[in-house]
Amino acid sequence: MGTFTRDEETHGRDNEGLEIEENCMKTRDETASVTQSKDIYTIAYKTPTTTKLDDGDGGSGGGSGPWWGTRHTLGLLLYLGLALAYMVRFILSIAIVAMVDTKPKDDDNETAQDLNNKCPLPNVTNTNNSDYGDGDFDWDSRTQGIILGSFFYGYTASNFIGGRAAEYFGGCLVFGLGVVVPSFLSLFSALCASISKDLFIVLRVLEGLTQGAIFPSISTIMAAWIPPKERGSYCALVFSGTALGTILGMAVGGWLCKTTFLGGWPSVFYVSGGLGVAWGLPWFLLAHDLPEQHPTMTRAELTYITSNRTFITQEKRAPLPIRDIATSIPFWTLMVTTFGYCYESYLLLTMLPTYFSNIQHLDIDSNGLISSLPHIIKIFTTLAWSTMVYQLTIRNIITVKTVRKLSTGVAMYMCSLGLITMIWVDCNKVLSIVVMSAAVSSLGALDSGAVLSEQDIAPNFAGSLKGLTNTLGSATGFLAPAITGFIINDNQTLKGWSTVFGTGALIGIVCVTQYMIFGTDKVQPWNESNKGKSHQSVSEANKA
């Protein structure tokens, strides 16, 4: 059974219940009944617990329809949008290597122990060339850490607000603005940096503020469009756009910094910003908040989506059950887990190019390519892992709960192991690249794990929950660079970076362990905590 509601202030006439029923009968091959309770119409559909589509019906293949449906077009646009958003977010990680003067400076106070704690410089007789970061700005490690993390001050502040905005105004509008607006602001990065360090920081804060709603809005969109069993593989494909954006940002950014195109390093901001603005045109033309609103959605695909989801389509949003959320063990378990995997992710995303530049002494274009390599591998591990667990799930070999815990455990324990291994890598460039590639690529399993838990435990408040968890998680976007900058400031040594890697590993291990104990995929009772319990969720109705 499925459920839709109407506000009586807008649809107050008794015969409108009949209109709703008639319209539903036109779009659904099911028996429907309409009941009225105070100001809410409830439409109950008799539907099977699981609906599969034959080829040609707009499903997903493998017994669920052809290879491409409307929800796949939406997924492609989400994928590209995330890629461009991540380009804007992390392009600075490689650009700052070219922006800052990082040429080795003579230090008469260095001891023999200090020298033994550093990797030897390649081609020492030629360290004055441009490959050694003869940049425009003299920013020390602490300042660089503040600048790299400044995006996340704004990003952290807007996550929860963005989640509620997605539930009230629609996930598609909020997601679209979250990609286009910061992309537009990115076009002014070079200008602001040349005027003032502080102005550049303010610009990055504004970019983060306007991008903070993208993940909460995705949760809202997914809850409405994608059935739970399909959600893991679908979301893994969409979220792999973050890896693509990082790859393009690192590899293409490193190459652009080395050229004279549009001034070298400023070009990375012009290219990433311009592409993000251009993406907005197809998104706002083709994306819709609900499958019921899509003008070209096939009847069969609509039936497949609405009969298998646990999302309530309603015109008047239920109030957020703040007290229930605040006392929910599954929610707090997810909060801690999010902090852990975000800290590890942002540590590697923001600081890896700095490590390769200052410790392994890679030049800017090699740095960009090598920093992107782990994310290239991550795309394949994400797709391979999500495909495997999806097939196991639809065959009822493992449960959704097992998928979430297994995926999260593999991702975070493997990443932590990689960070610990980096402590003993020393100056072995090849080994450092291999270990970092393994650590980053293992995080691809997360896209089938705890990243989706908000949609599992409360699909009706998925956007708000993602906003809350992502607020804490995105705080690590400025904490990780700031802590790293504090540790390695005037201490660009193997020992300093060992402390950085060890701290990240410890945080990851503690956070994932508590998720393995307390994590769940069960829909929480407060998911239905609207006033008066006036209508049912689809999952409850199916049991009736």
MISEPA-284005 format. One record per atom (N, C-alpha, C): x, y, z; residue in one letter. Coordinates in pm, whole numbers, plus 50000, padded with zeros to 5 digits. Layout:
// MISEPA-284005
XYZA;...
***
This chain:
// MISEPA-284005
500844988050000M;500005000050000M;500875012450000M;500445022849933G;501195035349929G;500365046449990G;500955057650024T;500265068350096T;500585081950039T;499555090150013F;499755103849974F;498835112350060F;499185124750091T;498365133350174T;498095146550105T;496965152750138R;496615165950086R;496165174750201R;496535187150199D;496155196950301D;494745201750270D;493825200950367E;492435204450343E;492255219150314E;493185227850361E;493055242050333E;493155244650183E;493895236350113T;494045237949968T;493015229649893T;492705217649946H;491765208649882H;490635205749981H;489785215250004G;488825214150112G;487505207750077G;487225205649948R;485915200549910R;485905185349918R;484745179649960D;484645165249976D;484885157849845D;484445163649733N;484595156449607N;486035155949559N;486945163349627E;488335162949584E;488975149749623E;488445143149725G;488945129849755G;488695120449639G;487515122149575L;487205113949458L;488115117349342L;488455130249327E;489365134349219E;490725127949237E;491215128049361I;492515122149389I;492495107349356I;491415100549400E;491305086249374E;491265083449225E;490515091749150E;490405089749007E;491755091548938E;492495101848979N;493805104248919N;494765092848948N;494675087549070C;495575076649106C;495255064149026C;493975061749002M;493595050048926M;494085050848783M;494295063248734K;494795065048598K;496265061748588K;496985063248698T;498435061348692T;498905048648762T;498005041648829R;498395029548901R;497465018148865R;497985006348839D;497164994748809D;496834987248937D;496294994349034E;496024988549164E;494664993549213E;494134986749314T;492914991149378T;493265001349484T;492575012849483A;492895023449578A;491665027049658A;491875031049781S;490795035949864S;491205049049925S;490235058149944V;490535071349997V;489795073250128V;490505077450230T;489875080750357T;490285094750396T;489435101350476Q;489735114950520Q;489785115250671Q;490885120550725S;491035122150869S;491405136550896S;490445144450948K;490645158650973K;491065165650844K;492305170550839D;492725178450723D;493605170350628D;493565157050637I;494475149050556I;493705138250481I;493935137150351Y;493445126050271Y;494515115350266Y;494135103050294T;495075092050286T;494635082650175T;495515079950081I;495225070949971I;496015058249993I;495345047050009A;496025034450036A;495975025649913A;497135021149867Y;497235012349752Y;497544998249797Y;496914988749735K;497254974849758K;498354971149660K;499544969949711T;500684966849625T;501464955149682T;502154947949597P;502994937249647P;504174942849724P;504714934649811T;505864939049889T;507044942349801T;507264934649695T;508354937149603T;507824936649461T;508104946949383T;507654947549245T;508854947949153T;508894938849056K;509934939048955K;509304942148821K;510104947948733L;509614951948603L;510224943348495L;509444940848393D;509974933848276D;510734943648191D;511574938348099D;512314946948009D;511364955947933D;511744968447925G;510924978147856G;510114986847947G;510164984148078D;509334991448172D;510045002548245D;511285005148214G;511965016048279G;512645012648407G;512995000148428G;513684996048549G;515174996548533G;515834988348609S;517274989148618S;518004977448558S;517324968248499G;517974956748440G;517994945148536G;518394933348485G;518484921648570G;517154917648626G;516054918048540G;514724914748587G;513954926648635G;514554938548635S;513874950648679S;513734960748566S;513834956548440G;513594965448328G;514814967448242G;514744976748146P;515854979048055P;517014985948125P;518054988448047W;519294993448106W;519225008048146W;518185015448102W;518135029748134W;516705034148162W;516495040648277G;515205046148313G;515345060648353G;514235066948389T;514265081048427T;515135083348550T;515075074048645R;515895075648766R;517385074548735R;517725068048625H;519145067148588H;519635080348528H;518745087148456T;519105100548406T;519355109948523T;518465109148623L;518655117148744L;519985113648811L;520305100748816G;521555096448877G;522775101648804G;522715101948670L;523835107148591L;524075121848621L;522995129548629L;523135143748659L;523655145948801L;523195137748896L;523725138449032L;525215135249034L;525595125048959Y;526995120848949Y;527875132148897Y;527455138448788L;528235149348730L;528245161548822L;527105164248886G;527035175548979G;527985173749097G;528015161649153L;528935158949264L;530385160249219L;530675155449099A;532045156349047A;532485170949038A;531625179448985L;531985193548968L;532025200749103L;531145196749195A;531185202649330A;532495199149400A;532955186949383Y;534215182849445Y;535415189149378Y;535325191949249M;536405199449184M;536575213049250M;535455219949268V;535495233149331V;535995232149475V;535575221649544R;535905220249686R;537395217449708R;537965208449627F;539315203649656F;540365207949554F;539995216349458I;540975221049361I;542095228849429I;541765235049542L;542765242849615L;543875234049672L;543565221249699S;544565212349759S;545795211049671S;545595210849538I;546735210149447I;547185224149405I;546245233449392A;546605247049349A;547505253849451A;547285251149579I;548055258049682I;549535254349676I;549845242549622V;551245238649605V;551945248049508V;551205252549405A;551785262049308A;551665276449355A;550675279349437M;550445292949483M;551485297449586M;551965288049666V;552835291349779V;554295289049743V;555155297749791D;556605296249772D;557095285249865D;557375273649807T;557805262049887T;559245258049858T;560015267249798K;561415263949772K;562145261149903K;563005251149904P;563755248250027P;564575260250070P;564555262850197K;565305274250252K;566435268950340K;567575275350329D;568705271350412D;568395274150558D;568705264850641D;568455266450785D;569715262250861D;570435272150906D;571695269350975D;571475262351108D;570225262951159N;569955257251290N;569555242451283N;569455236751162E;569075222851150E;570155213851207E;569725204351287T;570655194751347T;570765182451257T;571725173951290A;571875161451215A;570635152751228A;569995153251346Q;568775145551367Q;567655150551276Q;567555163951259D;566545169651171D;566765165051027D;568035165250984L;568335161250847L;568035146550823L;568275138250923N;567995123950910N;566505121150911N;565705130950955N;564255129350963N;563555135050840N;564335138250738K;563775143750614K;564245135450496K;563445135650390C;563835128450269C;564785137250187C;565785131250123P;566735139150044P;566055145449924P;566525157349887L;565975164349772L;566505158349643L;565635156649543P;566115152049413P;566745163549337P;567795160749260N;568435170949176N;568725183649257N;569475182449362V;569725193449454V;570295205649383V;571065203449277T;571685214749207T;570685222849128T;569455217949117N;568465224949034N;567205227949113N;567335231049238T;566155233249322T;565555246949307T;566145255649224N;565605269049207N;564645269949089N;564345258549023N;563425259248909N;561995260248957N;561105262148862S;559695264748897S;559025252648958S;559575240648935D;558955228848992D;558965229049144D;559845237349201Y;559935237549346Y;559095248449408Y;557995251849344G;556995260149408G;557405274349432G;557955280949328D;558275295249340D;556985303049325D;556105301749426G;554765307249416G;554685321849452G;553465327049447D;553225341349469D;553025344849616D;552795334849701F;552415337849839F;553355330949938F;553695338150043D;554575332850147D;553725329150269D;553005317950258W;552135313250366W;552805301450435W;552905301950569D;553495290750640D;552465279450651D;552875268150712S;552015256250717S;550715258750793S;550775266450901R;549555269250977R;548585277550894R;549115287550824T;548265295850739T;547645287550628T;548445278950568Q;547925270250463Q;546825261050517Q;547015255950639G;545995247450700G;544685254950721G;544785267550763I;543585275750783I;542885278250650I;543655281450547I;543075284250416I;542435271650357I;543115260350367L;542565247850315L;541285243850388L;541215247050516G;540025243350593G;538925253650593G;539195265750539S;538215276650548S;536905273350478S;536965265850370F;535745261650300F;534775254850396F;535315247050488F;534485238650573F;533885246150692F;534355258350719Y;533665266450819Y;532245269550771Y;532145274050647G;530835276650589G;530055264050563G;530735253850515Y;530095241150481Y;529445234850604Y;530145235350716T;529615229750840T;528365237250886T;528385250350871A;527285258650922A;525985256450847A;526045252150720S;524835251650638S;524265237750617S;524885227450675N;524415213850649N;523015211150700N;522755214350827F;521435211450883F;520365220050816F;520655232850800I;519705241850734I;519425236750593I;520475232150525G;520305226850391G;519425214550388G;519555205950489G;518725194150495G;517255197450509G;516925206750599R;515525210750615R;515015218050491R;515895226150430A;515495233150308A;515165223250198A;515925212350189A;515655202250087A;514305195650109A;513935193650235E;512645187450265E;511475196950241E;511695209950259Y;510625219650241Y;510505224650097Y;511645227550034F;511635233849902F;511985224249789F;512385212049824G;512715202249723G;514205199949711G;514605187349709G;516015184049702G;516685188449574G;515935188449464C;516535191849335C;516935206649328C;516085215449376L;516415229649377L;517635232249466L;517625226449585V;518715228749680V;520025223049628V;519975211049571F;521205205049517F;521745213349401F;520855217749312G;521295225649198G;521985238549239G;521385245649334L;522015257949382L;523325254949454L;523385243449521G;524595239649594G;525775236649504G;525515234049376V;526605231949280V;526905244749204V;525875251649157V;526065263149068V;526625275249142V;526085278549259V;526505290849328V;527975290449370V;528455279849438P;529885279649472P;530785279049349P;530305273049241S;531095272949117S;531275287049064S;530205294849071F;530275308849027F;531235316749116F;531165314549246L;532065321649338L;533515317749314L;533745305349274S;535115300649250S;535805308449140S;535055314349049L;535635322148940L;536415334248992L;536125338549115F;536765350349171F;537915346849266F;538315334149271S;539335329649366S;540675336649346S;541155336849222A;542465342849196A;542475357749231A;541395364649197L;541295378849227L;541345381349377L;540555373749453C;540515375649598C;541855372249664C;542495361449619A;543785357649677A;544845368249652A;544805374449534S;545795384749501S;545575397549581S;544325400049620I;544025412149698I;544405410249844I;543965398949902S;544185396950045S;543975382450082S;544815377450170K;544635363950223K;543285362750294K;542935372950371D;541675372650445D;540475372650352D;540535380350244L;539445380550147L;539285366950080L;540395360450052F;540375347149993F;539715337150089F;540025338350217I;539415329650317I;537915331950323I;537485344550320V;536055347750322V;535355341550202V;535975342450085L;535395336549964L;535225321549979L;536245314850032R;536155300350050R;535075296650153R;534925304850257V;533855302550354V;532495303450286V;532315313550201L;531055315150128L;530795303450034L;531835298649969E;531685286949882E;531185274949963E;531775272850080G;531345261850165G;529925263650216G;529585276050250L;528245279050300L;527185275450197L;527465278350070T;526485275749964T;526525261349915T;527575253749950Q;527655239849905Q;527255230050014Q;526975235150133G;526725226450247G;525485217850238G;524575221250148A;523305214050141A;523315202550041A;524415200149970I;524335190549860I;524105176249908I;524775171850013F;524575158150058F;523245156150129F;522805165350215P;521445163950269P;520385163650159P;520545171650056S;519555171749948S;519585158749869S;520765152749853I;520845139649786I;520085129249867I;520205129549999S;519485120050083S;517975121450064S;517505133750053T;516075136150030T;515655130749894T;516455133149792I;516135128349657I;516135113149652I;517145106949712M;517255092349710M;516095085649782M;515705091249896A;514605085449972A;513315085249891A;513125095149805A;511915095949724A;511995087749596A;513175086149541W;513325080249409W;513775065649408W;514535061249508I;515205048349498I;514745038749607I;514235026849570P;513865016749669P;515085012049748P;514905007749875P;516035004549963P;517014994349907P;516524983449846K;517444973049799K;518284977749681K;517794987349608E;518524992549493E;519425004349533E;519175009549652R;519805022149692R;521315021049708R;521795009649758G;523225008249780G;524035009549652G;523655001949549S;524405002449423S;524195015749352S;522965020949357Y;522665033649291Y;523465044949354Y;523455045449487C;524175056149556C;525675054949537C;526175042549531A;527605040749507A;528005046649373A;527165044549272L;527455050349140L;527425065549147L;526405071049212V;526285085649222V;527455091349302V;527745085449418F;528795090749504F;530195089049446F;530345080049348S;531655078949283S;531985091549205S;531005100149187G;531275113249126G;532235121449210G;532245119149341T;533195126349426T;534635122649391T;534835109749360A;536175105349319A;536555111349184A;535585111549091L;535865117448959L;536245132148973L;535515139449056G;535825153549076G;537195155649137G;537555146949231T;538875147849292T;539975144749191T;539725134649107I;540695130949003I;540915142548907I;539825148148858L;539935159348765L;540625171248831L;540255173748957G;540855184949028G;542345183149047G;542755171149087M;544185168649113M;544985167848984M;544555159148892A;545335156548770A;545315168448676A;544115172948641V;543995184348549V;544505197048617V;544215198448747G;544675210148819G;546195211048823G;546855199548848G;548315199548849G;548895203448714G;548275198348608W;548745201648472W;548525216348440W;547345221648475L;547055235748448L;548005244948524L;548315241248647C;549245249548726C;550615250448659C;550995240048588K;552315239748524K;552335247748394K;551145250148333T;551085257248206T;550985272348229T;550965279748118T;550765294248125T;549335297948088T;548455288048073F;547075290448035F;546355298548142F;545855310248105L;545135319148197L;545935321948324L;547245322448310G;548095326248423G;548595314848507G;548365302348466G;548845290948543G;547855286648649G;548215287948777W;547335283148884W;545965289748886W;545785302548846P;544415307948847P;543465300448754P;544015293948650S;543155287248552S;542365275748614S;542875269648721V;542155258348780V;540815262948837V;540775275148888F;539535280548943F;538575284648832F;539115290048723Y;538265294048610Y;537625281848544Y;538405271348524V;537895259348456V;536865252248542V;537185249648669S;536255242448756S;534985250448780S;535115263548801G;533945271848822G;533055272748700G;533665274248583G;532885275248459G;532105262648429G;532725251048450L;532035238348425L;530845236548521L;531025240448646G;529935239048743G;528745247748709G;528995259848663V;527905268848623V;527175263048502V;527915257748404A;527315252248283A;526445240048313A;526825232148413W;526055220148450W;524635223748493W;524445235548548G;523145239348601G;522025239148499G;522335241648372L;521295242148269L;520555228848253L;521235217648225P;520495205048213P;519865200648345P;520495203948457W;519925199748585W;518565206048609W;518475219148598F;517215225948628F;516145223048523F;516525218548406L;515565214848303L;515015200748323L;515825191548373L;515465177348371L;515165171248508L;515645177248617A;515505171048749A;514185174848815A;513565165048883H;512305167148956H;512405160549093H;511735166549193D;511855161849330D;511245147949351D;510135145149284L;509435132549303L;509185125849168L;509215112649163P;508895105849038P;507475108848991P;506565111449087E;505185114849049E;505105127948972E;506115136548985Q;506115149548919Q;506755149248781Q;507435138248749H;508205137948624H;507275136448504H;507375145348404P;506425145048292P;506595133348197P;507765127048193T;507985116048098T;508215102648167T;507945101948296M;508115089348369M;507115078948318M;507575066848288T;506665056248245T;505835051348363T;504635046448334R;503765041548440R;504405029948516R;505065021148443A;505655009348506A;506805013048599A;507645022448557E;508745026448643E;508225033748767E;507195041848750L;506585048748864L;506035038648963L;505355028348913T;504815017948999T;505915010749075T;506985007649004Y;508115000649066Y;508705008849181Y;508875021749159I;509485030349261I;508565032049381I;507315035849356T;506415039349466T;505965027249547T;505965015349487S;505515003549560S;506614996949641S;507835001749627N;508954995649700N;509665005149795N;509285017649799R;509985027149884R;509285028450019R;509975034550115T;509405036750249T;509275051650278T;509195059450173F;509125074050185F;507675078450176F;507275088050260I;505915093450257I;505895106050172I;505075105850068T;504905117749987T;503845126350052T;504195138350093Q;503245146750164Q;503485161350130Q;502405168850129E;502515182850093E;502845191350214E;502525186650332K;502825194050454K;503825186050536K;505055190850545R;506095183250610R;505845181850760R;506155170050811A;506005167550953A;507095174951030A;506795179351153P;507825185951233P;508935176151269P;510135181251281L;511275172751313L;511175168151459L;511195155051485P;511085149851623P;512415151351697P;512715163451738I;514035166651792I;514345158451918I;513375157252009R;513635149952133R;513925135252105R;513165129152015D;513395115051982D;514755113051917D;515125122251830I;516435121151763I;517565122651865I;517405132251957A;518455134952055A;518685123352151A;517695114652166T;517835103252257T;517955089952183T;518205090652053S;518285078651970S;519715073251964S;519915061052011I;521245054852004I;521705052851860I;520845047951769P;521285046551630P;521745059751568P;521075070651604F;521465083551549F;522845087751599F;523085086551730W;524375090751786W;525495081451740W;525165068851721T;526145059551663T;526575064351526T;525605068651449L;525885073651314L;526665086751318L;526375095251414M;527105107851428M;528605105251450M;528905096351543V;530305093351574V;530995086951453V;530295077951386T;530865071451268T;531165081551158T;530235090751138T;530435101051035T;531655109451065T;531835112951192F;533025120651229F;534295112951192F;534305099951219G;535495091851193G;535825090651046G;534835086950964Y;535175085050822Y;535405098350752Y;534775109050799C;535045122150739C;536445127150775C;536875124550898Y;538225128950936Y;539275122150848Y;539155109150831E;540115101950748E;540045106750603E;538835108550553S;538655112750413S;539245126550389S;538915136150476Y;539365149950455Y;540865151450482Y;541395143450572L;542835143550593L;543565139950464L;543085129450398L;543735124950275L;543435134250157L;542225139350151L;541855147950039L;542575161350042L;542685167250160T;543245180750169T;544765180950184T;545335170750246M;546745171450283M;547655162350202M;547105153250124L;547955144050048L;548895151249951L;548415161049873P;549355168149785P;550475175349862P;550145180749980T;551165187350061T;552215177450109T;551775165550148Y;552725155050189Y;553645151250074Y;553075148749957F;553895144749843F;554855155849800F;554455168349820S;555315179549782S;556435181749883S;556095182350011N;557065186150113N;557915174650166N;557385162350161I;558135150950213I;558755142750100I;557965138950001Q;558485130849891Q;559035139349777Q;558865152549786H;559465162149692H;559075159749546H;557775157849523L;557285156449386L;557025170249327L;557305171949197D;556985184549132D;555485185449110D;555005197249068I;553575200249070I;552755191248978I;553245188648854D;552445180548764D;552465165848805D;553615160748850S;553675147048902S;552815145649027S;552835155849111N;552035155949233N;550555154649200N;550105162449101G;548705161949064G;548285148249015G;549095142148930L;548775128948876L;548785118248985L;549815118549069I;549935108349173I;548885110149282I;548555122549315S;547505125049415S;546135120649363S;545955120549232S;544685116249174S;544605101049159S;545755094249156L;545775079749134L;544935072049236L;545025074849367P;544185067449462P;542695068949433P;542295080449383H;540875082849357H;540425076149227H;541355074249134I;541035066449014I;540755051949054I;541625046549138I;541425032849186I;540145031949268I;539845042549344K;538645042649429K;537375041149347K;537325046749228I;536135045349144I;535855030549116I;536895023149082F;536725008949049F;536385000649172F;537015003749285T;536694996349406T;535264999249452T;534835011749436T;533465015349473T;532455007649390T;532645007449259L;531705000749170L;531744985649190L;532944980049205A;533054965549224A;532414961249356A;532694968849462W;532144965249593W;530624966749595W;530124977749542S;528674980149544S;527934969749461S;528514965749348T;527894955449264T;527834942149338T;528914938749406M;528964926049479M;527914925549590M;527874935949674V;526934935549787V;525484937049738V;525274943949627Y;523924945149571Y;523424931549526Y;524254924049456Q;523854910849409Q;523584901549528Q;524404902449631L;524174894249750L;522884898149821L;522544910949816T;521344915649885T;520074911449813T;520034913549681I;518794910249607I;518554895149603I;519584887349626R;519424872749634R;519164868249778R;519004877949868N;518714875250009N;519784866650075N;521034867950027I;522144860750089I;522614868050214I;522624881350207I;522964889450323I;521904900350338I;521764905550459T;520774915950486T;521364929750461T;520484939750456V;520924953550440V;521814957650558V;521454953150678K;522254956350796K;523674950850782K;523794938650732T;525114932750711T;525914940650608T;525234944950502V;525904952950399V;526464965750459V;525654972650539R;526084985250597R;527314983250688R;527264973250775K;528364971150869K;529604965850799K;529424956450709L;530564950750637L;531264961550554L;530474969550484S;531054980050399S;531794990450483S;531184994650592T;531805004650678T;533074999250744T;533014986750790G;534184980750853G;535354979150758G;535094974050638V;536154972350539V;536784985850506V;535954995950485A;536455009050445A;537335015350553A;536825016250675M;537515023950777M;538675016350841M;538535003350861Y;539664995750915Y;540814995250815Y;540494993450686M;541554993050584M;542245006550571M;541465017350575C;542055030650566C;542965033350687C;542495029550805S;543305031550926S;544595023350920S;544505011250867L;545695002950851L;546695009650756L;546175015650649G;547055022750557G;547745034550623G;547005042150704L;547605053550773L;548695049050871L;548445037950940I;549455032651032I;550695028250955I;550485021950841T;551615017350759T;552475029050713T;551845040550687M;552595052250640M;553645056950741M;553475053250867I;554445057150970I;555815051150941I;555835039250877W;557105032350852W;557535032650704W;556845040550623V;557185041250481V;558475048950457V;558715059150537D;559895067850525D;559945074350387D;561085073350318C;561285080850193C;561075072250069C;560415061050084N;560145052249971N;558945057649893N;559205064649785K;558135071049708K;557115060949657K;557615050249597V;556725040249538V;555835034049644V;556415030349757L;555635024149863L;554615033849920L;554985046549934S;554025056549986S;552845057949892S;553095057549762I;552005058549664I;551095046349671I;551695034449682V;550915022149690V;550045021949815V;550635025449929V;549895025150056V;548775035550056V;549065047650010M;548045057950005M;546925054349908M;547275047949798S;546255043549702S;545335033249765S;545905024049841A;545095013849909A;544195020050015A;544735029650091A;543955036050198A;542775043850142A;543035051950039V;541975060149981V;540945051549909V;541405041949829S;540465033849751S;539585025149839S;540075021149956S;539245013050046S;538025020750095S;538125033950100L;536985042050144L;535825041450046L;536045036049926G;534955034549830G;533845025549881G;534175016049969A;533145007150024A;532145014750111A;532525026550160L;531615034350244L;530335038150172L;530395039450040D;529215043649966D;528095033349970D;528385021350017S;527355011350042S;527155009150192S;527815017450272G;527795015550417G;527105026550492G;527785031850594A;527175041450686A;526735054250618A;527275057350501V;526865069250428V;525355069150401V;524765057250392L;523345055950359L;522455054150481L;523015053850598S;522245050050717S;521135059750752S;521295072550719E;520215082050747E;518945078150672E;519105073450549Q;517955069150470Q;517345056250524Q;518155048150591D;517675035650648D;516845038050773D;517365045950866I;516725046850997I;515565056751001I;515515066350909A;514415076150907A;514295082250768A;513725074950671P;513645080150534P;512855093050521P;511885095350610N;511095107550602N;511855119850649N;512925117750724F;513755128850772F;515205127150726F;515385120350613A;516735117150566A;517555129750543A;516935140050486G;517655152450460G;518115159250588G;517225159950686S;517575166350813S;518635158550888S;518505145150889L;519505137050958L;520865138150891L;520875137950758K;522145139550688K;522725153450717K;521855163250730G;522335176550766G;523005176750903G;522415169550999L;522985169051134L;524305161251136L;524305149351078T;525525141251080T;526625147850997T;526245153750885N;527255159850799N;527805172850859N;527025179050949T;527535190951019T;528755187151102T;528625176251179L;529765171651258L;530875166451167L;530485158751065G;531485153050975G;532265163550899G;531565173750851S;532255183950772S;533115193050858S;532865193150989A;533765200751077A;535175195151070A;535295182351036T;536635176551022T;537345182050898T;536585188250808G;537195194450691G;538115205950727G;537815212950838F;538765223150884F;539605218251002F;539095208251076L;539875202951187L;541105195251138L;540915186851035A;542035178750986A;543185187350932A;542915197350845P;544025205850801P;544615214250913P;543745219051005A;544245227351114A;545145219451208A;544705207351245I;545515198851332I;546815194951263I;546715191651134T;547915188151057T;548865199951050T;548315211851020G;549155223851013G;549835226851145G;549125224551255F;549715226951388F;550865217151415F;550675204551373I;551695194351399I;552945196451314I;552745199851186I;553895200351094I;554445214351073I;553855224651136N;554385238151118N;555825238851169N;556735243051081D;558165243051113D;558655229151152D;557915218951106N;558275205151142N;557925195851026N;558325199950904Q;558035191850785Q;559005180150781Q;558775170750871T;559665159250886T;558865146350881T;559565135350866L;558905122250868L;558225119851002L;558865124251110K;558285122451243K;557005130551258K;557005142851208G;555805151051216G;554635144851142G;554895140051021W;553825133850943W;553405120351000W;554295113351068S;553915100951135S;552875103651243S;553045114851314T;552045118851414T;550705121851348T;550745128451233V;549515131551158V;548785118751120V;549515109251061F;548895096751016F;548395088351134F;549165087851242G;548765080051358G;547495085451423G;547375098751428T;546175104951484T;544945101351402T;545065102151270G;543945098751183G;543525084251198G;544495075151208A;544195060951223A;543465058151353A;543905064351462L;543275062151593L;541825066651591L;541565078251535I;540195083351527I;539315073851447I;539825069251333G;539055060251249G;538715047151317G;539675041151386I;539455028251451I;538415029251562I;538515039551644V;537555041251754V;536135043151700V;535995051351599C;534665054651547C;534005042851476C;534765035351398V;534165024151325V;533825012651419V;534595010851525T;534334999851617T;532985001451686T;532675013751727Q;531365015751792Q;530215013851693Q;530445016751563Y;529395014351463Y;529164999351445Y;530234991551449M;530084977151434M;529274971151549M;529284977751663I;528544972851780I;527094977851780I;526894990651754F;525574996751774F;524835000251645F;525474999451530G;524835003651405G;523644994951368G;522655000851301T;521444993551260T;520894999451132T;520024991551066D;519324996450947D;517824997550972D;517384995151095K;515954994951126K;515365009051122K;514195010351058V;513485023051058V;513025025951201V;513375037751252Q;513075041251391Q;511615045651407Q;511015043051524P;509605046551545P;509315061251521P;510245070151551W;510005084451535W;510025088851389W;510315079651298N;510195082751155N;508755086051119N;507785080551197E;506365082951171E;505755092651271E;506575100551339S;506095108551452S;505495121851409S;504635121751306N;503905133951273N;502705135251365N;502095146851361K;501015149751456K;499825140451433K;499415133751541G;498225125751535G;498385112551465G;499585109351417K;499815096951345K;498765095251238K;498515105651157S;497395105951066S;497525096750947S;498755093050911H;498885084350796H;500045074850813H;500025064450732Q;500995053750745Q;502145055650648Q;503235049250681S;504295048250582S;503965036750489S;504635036350376V;504405025650281V;504745012250342V;505845011750416S;506264999050474S;505244993850574S;504645002950653E;503614998850748E;502364994350675E;502015001750569A;500804998550495A;500914984950429A;502094981250386N;502294968350322N;502014956750418N;502214959550548K;501984949050647K;500494947350679K;499694957550641A;498284957350677A;497504946850599A;
***
